[in-house]
């Protein structure tokens, strides 16, 4: 029933984002190699295989925005995972933490939407995914309760990773 309700709330979507708005944040872009060892103020999480998969923040990114790197390349951007994301700028489509499902759904394009139950917070939690299959890009909103808490966007397979790189 909640998934059906979510789909009904999303029926009036229609936002758009240009590829540049979606692919880059502060000059850091999806699929770009990122050498965290070269300095630049990056904070890197201590993961078992940092060359294969790691999360970082700081550097040129605005406060509240992080990246997930796969094989040394930017695979996705993140708001709300590494910190509370309160200072984070808007994500693509004007999305931000604290929005309701209805507010977020109204901003997403009407095509390519999928709703699923949240892995750790069901009920009432949901994942709200949008995918652009022609560009291998996706966006995921995590709503463990009534509001968006996490926003992930970038390569489609990276957006669906929920615990590190698994």
ZAMARLO-8327 format. One line per field, with one value per residue (C-alpha): residue in three letters; x, y, z; residue number from 0. Coordinates in steps of 0.1 Angstrom, whole numbers. Each point is the difference from the previous one (the first is absolute). Layout:
N
aa <- ALA ...
px <- X ...
py <- Y ...
pz <- Z ...
i <- NUM ...
REM end
This chain:
166
aa <- UNK UNK UNK UNK UNK UNK UNK UNK UNK UNK UNK UNK UNK UNK UNK UNK UNK UNK UNK UNK UNK UNK UNK UNK UNK UNK UNK UNK UNK UNK UNK UNK UNK UNK UNK UNK UNK UNK UNK UNK UNK UNK UNK UNK UNK UNK UNK UNK UNK UNK UNK UNK UNK UNK UNK UNK UNK UNK UNK UNK UNK UNK UNK UNK UNK UNK UNK UNK UNK UNK UNK UNK UNK UNK UNK UNK UNK UNK UNK UNK UNK UNK UNK UNK UNK UNK UNK UNK UNK UNK UNK UNK UNK UNK UNK UNK UNK UNK UNK UNK UNK UNK UNK UNK UNK UNK UNK UNK UNK UNK UNK UNK UNK UNK UNK UNK UNK UNK UNK UNK UNK UNK UNK UNK UNK UNK UNK UNK UNK UNK UNK UNK UNK UNK UNK UNK UNK UNK UNK UNK UNK UNK UNK UNK UNK UNK UNK UNK UNK UNK UNK UNK UNK UNK UNK UNK UNK UNK UNK UNK UNK UNK UNK UNK UNK UNK
px <- 0 27 17 -33 -5 35 -7 -32 18 26 -25 5 38 17 33 31 37 26 29 24 -22 -2 35 21 2 26 21 0 -17 -14 25 29 31 6 34 -7 37 10 -13 -26 -18 -18 -14 0 -18 21 -15 17 8 3 14 -30 -27 -1 -20 15 -10 16 24 -18 -35 -24 -6 -25 8 21 11 2 31 1 34 12 -28 -29 -30 -26 -7 -16 -18 -9 24 33 -16 -34 0 -16 24 -3 -11 -29 4 -12 -36 1 -2 11 0 -32 -24 -31 -6 -26 24 28 -22 -13 36 10 -6 -32 19 24 -14 2 -11 12 -1 29 25 4 -31 -31 -26 -5 33 4 27 -11 21 2 20 12 9 12 28 6 -10 -23 -11 -11 -19 -1 -31 3 -29 -21 29 29 32 25 4 23 6 25 6 -30 17 18 -33 -15 30 -13 28 34 5 -23
py <- 0 26 -7 6 32 12 -7 20 29 -1 1 37 0 19 15 2 3 6 -25 26 6 -38 -11 26 17 28 -13 -36 -22 -35 -24 24 -15 16 -3 3 -5 32 21 27 -4 -33 -20 -37 -27 -29 -28 -34 5 37 -3 -21 18 29 30 35 36 34 10 22 -13 21 -8 -28 -17 -31 -24 -37 -11 -33 -10 36 17 20 -23 20 30 -2 22 -12 -30 14 28 13 19 31 23 -19 19 -13 -32 -4 9 24 -29 5 -18 5 0 -21 -28 22 29 -22 -19 32 10 -33 -8 -21 -28 -24 0 -31 -3 -27 -8 14 -28 10 22 -18 9 28 7 2 3 22 -5 18 -14 14 -33 19 16 -26 25 -3 17 -16 17 -19 8 -22 20 29 21 -4 -7 -12 10 -20 8 -12 -32 -23 -30 22 17 -34 -10 3 -12 10 -17 -29
pz <- 0 8 -33 -18 19 -9 -37 2 16 -27 -29 -4 -3 -27 11 -22 5 -27 -2 13 31 5 -7 18 34 5 -29 11 -25 -3 -16 7 16 34 16 37 9 -18 29 -4 34 -8 30 -9 19 11 -21 -5 -37 -5 -36 -11 21 24 11 2 8 2 -27 -26 10 19 37 3 -33 -3 -28 -4 -20 -18 -14 6 -20 12 -2 20 21 35 23 35 3 13 20 7 -34 16 -18 -33 -31 -20 -19 -36 -7 30 25 36 33 20 -29 2 -25 -18 -3 -13 -23 -16 -10 -16 -37 -4 -20 15 36 23 36 23 37 21 9 36 8 -12 8 -9 -17 -38 -27 -28 -31 -33 -29 -33 -18 -31 20 27 26 30 32 32 29 33 21 32 13 -13 -14 -23 20 -26 -36 -23 -37 -27 -19 2 17 26 11 9 23 36 22 -13 -33 6
i <- 0 1 2 3 4 5 6 7 8 9 10 11 12 13 14 15 16 17 18 19 20 21 22 23 24 25 26 27 28 29 30 31 32 33 34 35 36 37 38 39 40 41 42 43 44 45 46 47 48 49 50 51 52 53 54 55 56 57 58 59 60 61 62 63 64 65 66 67 68 69 70 71 72 73 74 75 76 77 78 79 80 81 82 83 84 85 86 87 88 89 90 91 92 93 94 95 96 97 98 99 100 101 102 103 104 105 106 107 108 109 110 111 112 113 114 115 116 117 118 119 120 121 122 123 124 125 126 127 128 129 130 131 132 133 134 135 136 137 138 139 140 141 142 143 144 145 146 147 148 149 150 151 152 153 154 155 156 157 158 159 160 161 162 163 164 165
REM end
